[in-house]
Amino acid sequence: MGMTDRKAQLAANLAKVEGRIAAACAAAGRKREEVTLIVVTKTYPASDVRILSELGVRHVAENKDQDAAPKAAECSDLPLVWHFVGQLQTNKVRSVVRYADLVQSVDRSRLVTALSKEAVRVGREVGCLIQVALDADESSRGARGGVGPDGIAELADLLADSPGVRLDGLMTVAPLTGEYAGRQREAFGRLMDLSTDLRRAHPAANMVSAGMSADLEEAVAAGATHVRVGTAVLGVRPRLG
């Protein structure tokens, strides 16, 4: 596919997603500008990121550092906010802090310490969202990362007290197992309740990142401030391998 065709395709997809967000906001009695679209560009090339930027997208997300780092470097001239949304190992922190404006998957104290240390070292401030696992087991961990609701307050206090990082709010992925499996509206409603609790102690931590291509309407209805959409904008991802 040529670049002109790809731009037309992405523009059409983006318009559909914008329409869905606008309709969901209207149904929830919210203003459209209350919800920020983050386009998840994982597995797609830097050329797509460039087209998205031309189409007015300002927030993009990646979930693997080995893909994100070269892509962010190639697109460093663009006015983009980069979000890291994948599970993050501490040995990747040095690389991620170079380009990520926000890390949405903070779920343990070791990671907070590593992010803080590296951000201070390179003179950046990195926004952080605590990833909440609504399917957390006895170990307080979720199947796809995240900390159980009981662990939020401790991590929030640590983030608030650490230099180089900023506590911006909460993120979740609709769980596939446990009491909220298949109940996205209830899951996102629970996240909003947790956000309300968090803001009592940390009023500025008002970001709520929830909802993806299949369930962005439920997230907007619940009150999410950011939705993370990949497939509905970029198409079905090519199978790797």
Salt bridges, closest charged atoms under 4 A:
GLU18 OE1 - ARG32 NH2 3.05
GLU34 OE1 - ARG30 NE 3.07
ASP48 OD2 - ARG6 NH2 2.77
GLU54 OE1 - LYS7 NZ 2.90
GLU62 OE2 - LYS71 NZ 2.82
ASP77 OD1 - ARG50 NH2 2.90
ASP101 OD1 - ARG124 NH2 3.03
ASP107 OD1 - ARG108 NH1 2.78
ASP107 OD2 - ARG141 NH2 3.02
GLU118 OE1 - ARG94 NE 3.52
GLU118 OE2 - ARG121 NH2 2.84
GLU125 OE1 - ARG166 NH1 2.84
ASP157 OD1 - HIS202 NE2 2.93
ASP168 OD1 - ARG166 NE 2.79
ASP197 OD1 - ARG200 NH1 2.78
GLU217 OE2 - ARG20 NE 2.75
